[in-house]
Amino acid sequence: MDLFLQSIINSLIQGGFFALWAVGMVLVFGIMGVV
C-alpha cells in the first residue's frame, strides 16, 4: 500500500511539472503571437 501511495504522489508531482511547462509554453507562444 505504501508503494502505491508513493507512485500516486510521484505521478501527481510529474503531472504538476508537466502542467506548469505546458502553461509556460502557452504563455511564450501567446506573447510571441501578440508581438
PyMOL Python script that loads the backbone (N, CA, C, O; Angstrom):
from pymol import cmd

cmd.read_pdbstr("""\
ATOM      1  N   MET A   1       0.841  -1.199   0.000  1.00  0.00           N
ATOM      2  CA  MET A   1       0.000   0.000   0.000  1.00  0.00           C
ATOM      3  C   MET A   1       0.879   1.253   0.000  1.00  0.00           C
ATOM      4  O   MET A   1       0.542   2.254  -0.632  1.00  0.00           O
ATOM      5  N   ASP A   2       2.002   1.187   0.711  1.00  0.00           N
ATOM      6  CA  ASP A   2       2.907   2.332   0.789  1.00  0.00           C
ATOM      7  C   ASP A   2       3.462   2.673  -0.590  1.00  0.00           C
ATOM      8  O   ASP A   2       3.526   3.838  -0.982  1.00  0.00           O
ATOM      9  N   LEU A   3       3.862   1.626  -1.317  1.00  0.00           N
ATOM     10  CA  LEU A   3       4.413   1.826  -2.651  1.00  0.00           C
ATOM     11  C   LEU A   3       3.355   2.421  -3.573  1.00  0.00           C
ATOM     12  O   LEU A   3       3.665   3.253  -4.426  1.00  0.00           O
ATOM     13  N   PHE A   4       2.105   1.994  -3.401  1.00  0.00           N
ATOM     14  CA  PHE A   4       1.001   2.506  -4.222  1.00  0.00           C
ATOM     15  C   PHE A   4       0.821   4.006  -4.001  1.00  0.00           C
ATOM     16  O   PHE A   4       0.709   4.775  -4.956  1.00  0.00           O
ATOM     17  N   LEU A   5       0.793   4.415  -2.727  1.00  0.00           N
ATOM     18  CA  LEU A   5       0.645   5.843  -2.412  1.00  0.00           C
ATOM     19  C   LEU A   5       1.826   6.641  -2.947  1.00  0.00           C
ATOM     20  O   LEU A   5       1.656   7.750  -3.452  1.00  0.00           O
ATOM     21  N   GLN A   6       3.015   6.075  -2.834  1.00  0.00           N
ATOM     22  CA  GLN A   6       4.217   6.773  -3.299  1.00  0.00           C
ATOM     23  C   GLN A   6       4.154   6.984  -4.807  1.00  0.00           C
ATOM     24  O   GLN A   6       4.511   8.053  -5.301  1.00  0.00           O
ATOM     25  N   SER A   7       3.700   5.967  -5.538  1.00  0.00           N
ATOM     26  CA  SER A   7       3.620   6.091  -7.001  1.00  0.00           C
ATOM     27  C   SER A   7       2.563   7.120  -7.386  1.00  0.00           C
ATOM     28  O   SER A   7       2.741   7.849  -8.362  1.00  0.00           O
ATOM     29  N   ILE A   8       1.466   7.188  -6.633  1.00  0.00           N
ATOM     30  CA  ILE A   8       0.420   8.184  -6.920  1.00  0.00           C
ATOM     31  C   ILE A   8       0.972   9.591  -6.698  1.00  0.00           C
ATOM     32  O   ILE A   8       0.754  10.485  -7.516  1.00  0.00           O
ATOM     33  N   ILE A   9       1.692   9.783  -5.584  1.00  0.00           N
ATOM     34  CA  ILE A   9       2.266  11.103  -5.286  1.00  0.00           C
ATOM     35  C   ILE A   9       3.281  11.497  -6.358  1.00  0.00           C
ATOM     36  O   ILE A   9       3.313  12.647  -6.796  1.00  0.00           O
ATOM     37  N   ASN A  10       4.110  10.538  -6.778  1.00  0.00           N
ATOM     38  CA  ASN A  10       5.110  10.823  -7.813  1.00  0.00           C
ATOM     39  C   ASN A  10       4.437  11.219  -9.118  1.00  0.00           C
ATOM     40  O   ASN A  10       4.877  12.158  -9.783  1.00  0.00           O
ATOM     41  N   SER A  11       3.369  10.509  -9.494  1.00  0.00           N
ATOM     42  CA  SER A  11       2.682  10.828 -10.749  1.00  0.00           C
ATOM     43  C   SER A  11       2.011  12.196 -10.652  1.00  0.00           C
ATOM     44  O   SER A  11       1.958  12.929 -11.640  1.00  0.00           O
ATOM     45  N   LEU A  12       1.502  12.544  -9.480  1.00  0.00           N
ATOM     46  CA  LEU A  12       0.879  13.862  -9.306  1.00  0.00           C
ATOM     47  C   LEU A  12       1.925  14.964  -9.452  1.00  0.00           C
ATOM     48  O   LEU A  12       1.665  15.992 -10.078  1.00  0.00           O
ATOM     49  N   ILE A  13       3.108  14.750  -8.874  1.00  0.00           N
ATOM     50  CA  ILE A  13       4.183  15.744  -8.976  1.00  0.00           C
ATOM     51  C   ILE A  13       4.620  15.885 -10.434  1.00  0.00           C
ATOM     52  O   ILE A  13       4.829  16.995 -10.922  1.00  0.00           O
ATOM     53  N   GLN A  14       4.756  14.746 -11.125  1.00  0.00           N
ATOM     54  CA  GLN A  14       5.139  14.796 -12.539  1.00  0.00           C
ATOM     55  C   GLN A  14       4.070  15.532 -13.339  1.00  0.00           C
ATOM     56  O   GLN A  14       4.396  16.344 -14.204  1.00  0.00           O
ATOM     57  N   GLY A  15       2.803  15.256 -13.060  1.00  0.00           N
ATOM     58  CA  GLY A  15       1.710  15.927 -13.758  1.00  0.00           C
ATOM     59  C   GLY A  15       1.740  17.426 -13.500  1.00  0.00           C
ATOM     60  O   GLY A  15       1.468  18.221 -14.400  1.00  0.00           O
ATOM     61  N   GLY A  16       2.069  17.813 -12.275  1.00  0.00           N
ATOM     62  CA  GLY A  16       2.136  19.235 -11.940  1.00  0.00           C
ATOM     63  C   GLY A  16       3.247  19.930 -12.709  1.00  0.00           C
ATOM     64  O   GLY A  16       3.059  21.032 -13.224  1.00  0.00           O
ATOM     65  N   PHE A  17       4.414  19.280 -12.785  1.00  0.00           N
ATOM     66  CA  PHE A  17       5.527  19.874 -13.539  1.00  0.00           C
ATOM     67  C   PHE A  17       5.164  19.987 -15.013  1.00  0.00           C
ATOM     68  O   PHE A  17       5.474  20.993 -15.652  1.00  0.00           O
ATOM     69  N   PHE A  18       4.506  18.958 -15.562  1.00  0.00           N
ATOM     70  CA  PHE A  18       4.123  18.984 -16.975  1.00  0.00           C
ATOM     71  C   PHE A  18       3.100  20.083 -17.223  1.00  0.00           C
ATOM     72  O   PHE A  18       3.150  20.758 -18.252  1.00  0.00           O
ATOM     73  N   ALA A  19       2.168  20.267 -16.282  1.00  0.00           N
ATOM     74  CA  ALA A  19       1.148  21.313 -16.421  1.00  0.00           C
ATOM     75  C   ALA A  19       1.813  22.692 -16.396  1.00  0.00           C
ATOM     76  O   ALA A  19       1.461  23.564 -17.190  1.00  0.00           O
ATOM     77  N   LEU A  20       2.771  22.890 -15.487  1.00  0.00           N
ATOM     78  CA  LEU A  20       3.479  24.173 -15.421  1.00  0.00           C
ATOM     79  C   LEU A  20       4.230  24.432 -16.719  1.00  0.00           C
ATOM     80  O   LEU A  20       4.227  25.553 -17.227  1.00  0.00           O
ATOM     81  N   TRP A  21       4.885  23.378 -17.269  1.00  0.00           N
ATOM     82  CA  TRP A  21       5.627  23.515 -18.518  1.00  0.00           C
ATOM     83  C   TRP A  21       4.676  23.871 -19.657  1.00  0.00           C
ATOM     84  O   TRP A  21       4.988  24.721 -20.491  1.00  0.00           O
ATOM     85  N   ALA A  22       3.516  23.219 -19.687  1.00  0.00           N
ATOM     86  CA  ALA A  22       2.540  23.476 -20.750  1.00  0.00           C
ATOM     87  C   ALA A  22       2.032  24.916 -20.663  1.00  0.00           C
ATOM     88  O   ALA A  22       1.905  25.595 -21.681  1.00  0.00           O
ATOM     89  N   VAL A  23       1.745  25.377 -19.450  1.00  0.00           N
ATOM     90  CA  VAL A  23       1.270  26.760 -19.279  1.00  0.00           C
ATOM     91  C   VAL A  23       2.350  27.743 -19.710  1.00  0.00           C
ATOM     92  O   VAL A  23       2.052  28.754 -20.345  1.00  0.00           O
ATOM     93  N   GLY A  24       3.598  27.454 -19.369  1.00  0.00           N
ATOM     94  CA  GLY A  24       4.706  28.323 -19.769  1.00  0.00           C
ATOM     95  C   GLY A  24       4.827  28.397 -21.279  1.00  0.00           C
ATOM     96  O   GLY A  24       5.029  29.475 -21.837  1.00  0.00           O
ATOM     97  N   MET A  25       4.703  27.252 -21.944  1.00  0.00           N
ATOM     98  CA  MET A  25       4.791  27.234 -23.406  1.00  0.00           C
ATOM     99  C   MET A  25       3.654  28.042 -24.014  1.00  0.00           C
ATOM    100  O   MET A  25       3.861  28.793 -24.967  1.00  0.00           O
ATOM    101  N   VAL A  26       2.449  27.888 -23.462  1.00  0.00           N
ATOM    102  CA  VAL A  26       1.291  28.636 -23.974  1.00  0.00           C
ATOM    103  C   VAL A  26       1.519  30.130 -23.808  1.00  0.00           C
ATOM    104  O   VAL A  26       1.221  30.909 -24.713  1.00  0.00           O
ATOM    105  N   LEU A  27       2.049  30.536 -22.648  1.00  0.00           N
ATOM    106  CA  LEU A  27       2.317  31.957 -22.411  1.00  0.00           C
ATOM    107  C   LEU A  27       3.362  32.482 -23.389  1.00  0.00           C
ATOM    108  O   LEU A  27       3.196  33.563 -23.955  1.00  0.00           O
ATOM    109  N   VAL A  28       4.439  31.721 -23.588  1.00  0.00           N
ATOM    110  CA  VAL A  28       5.506  32.148 -24.502  1.00  0.00           C
ATOM    111  C   VAL A  28       4.965  32.296 -25.916  1.00  0.00           C
ATOM    112  O   VAL A  28       5.198  33.312 -26.572  1.00  0.00           O
ATOM    113  N   PHE A  29       4.238  31.277 -26.387  1.00  0.00           N
ATOM    114  CA  PHE A  29       3.717  31.347 -27.755  1.00  0.00           C
ATOM    115  C   PHE A  29       2.647  32.428 -27.873  1.00  0.00           C
ATOM    116  O   PHE A  29       2.508  33.047 -28.928  1.00  0.00           O
ATOM    117  N   GLY A  30       1.889  32.661 -26.799  1.00  0.00           N
ATOM    118  CA  GLY A  30       0.872  33.718 -26.810  1.00  0.00           C
ATOM    119  C   GLY A  30       1.528  35.082 -26.938  1.00  0.00           C
ATOM    120  O   GLY A  30       1.068  35.923 -27.710  1.00  0.00           O
ATOM    121  N   ILE A  31       2.607  35.311 -26.182  1.00  0.00           N
ATOM    122  CA  ILE A  31       3.322  36.591 -26.251  1.00  0.00           C
ATOM    123  C   ILE A  31       3.948  36.757 -27.633  1.00  0.00           C
ATOM    124  O   ILE A  31       3.882  37.835 -28.222  1.00  0.00           O
ATOM    125  N   MET A  32       4.556  35.685 -28.150  1.00  0.00           N
ATOM    126  CA  MET A  32       5.166  35.753 -29.474  1.00  0.00           C
ATOM    127  C   MET A  32       4.099  36.019 -30.530  1.00  0.00           C
ATOM    128  O   MET A  32       4.339  36.749 -31.493  1.00  0.00           O
ATOM    129  N   GLY A  33       2.917  35.424 -30.348  1.00  0.00           N
ATOM    130  CA  GLY A  33       1.827  35.618 -31.308  1.00  0.00           C
ATOM    131  C   GLY A  33       1.330  37.056 -31.282  1.00  0.00           C
ATOM    132  O   GLY A  33       1.030  37.636 -32.326  1.00  0.00           O
ATOM    133  N   VAL A  34       1.243  37.631 -30.075  1.00  0.00           N
ATOM    134  CA  VAL A  34       0.779  39.011 -29.945  1.00  0.00           C
ATOM    135  C   VAL A  34       1.809  39.954 -30.542  1.00  0.00           C
ATOM    136  O   VAL A  34       1.457  40.878 -31.276  1.00  0.00           O
ATOM    137  N   VAL A  35       3.087  39.727 -30.232  1.00  0.00           N
ATOM    138  CA  VAL A  35       4.160  40.577 -30.744  1.00  0.00           C
ATOM    139  C   VAL A  35       4.438  40.153 -32.178  1.00  0.00           C
ATOM    140  O   VAL A  35       5.310  40.724 -32.833  1.00  0.00           O
TER     141      VAL A  35
END
""", "prot")
cmd.dss("prot")
cmd.show_as("cartoon", "prot")
cmd.util.cbc("prot")
cmd.orient("prot")
